[in-house]
């Protein structure tokens, strides 16, 4: 059972030779449930994990180096390099257009990217930061999510998946707004400052000039709800006594 979860390791080199169950499932989705060589539809239990660079030649068991194949194509490829194998058959080597996918992902909010990562069971780790009493792992940035997801999410499915994720995002923003509305204006200002988020007040016309009013609590809530990760709110607020906020 442990071998299925973690993947098979070569006893001599301690290098993982096959994908674990979670990674196999992701590969199956990337391949749109078909053999990536001949296009034959596959049930999950029928898929074979092929390597673009054979394990015997130093290829590792990573999603980037693996392909979903039927039994016949996996047998036919043997230890031949994937690009060579495709060219021998007269097929062009076609990889997902990462730039197009990145462009689409950049239009999503951080919450939408998180929902997309959850759908594909993709884990994105944030950076570790030092704080006065120790260290903590900061939530992953939008750029980290985009870079990871652009290599996983199938281009042919991205529009329909984004549509599903957006409906979930609307629900998450409403939930986040509800949480932020319980904070004071001072607390909202602190969170905005922590994330370097500028919230602009509205401009009013005076007798002789225009004046910009300080942003309202509602403006802070609307802006922060789309940007700040929900799980970091409580942690950020615990830092408030340590930092002086200017009024």
Protein Blocks (a to p, Z undefined) as FASTA:
>chain_A
ZZmmnopadfklopafbdcfklmmmmmmmnnopafklopacdfklpccddfbafklopac
dfklpccddfklmmmnmmacfklmmmmnopacddddfklmmmmmmmpcfklmmmmmmmno
pacdddddddfklccdddddfklmmmmmmmmmcfklmmmmmmmmmmmmmmmmmmmmmmmm
mpcfklmmmmmmmnopacdddddddfkbccdddddfklmmmmmmmmmcfklmmmmmmmmm
mpccdZZ
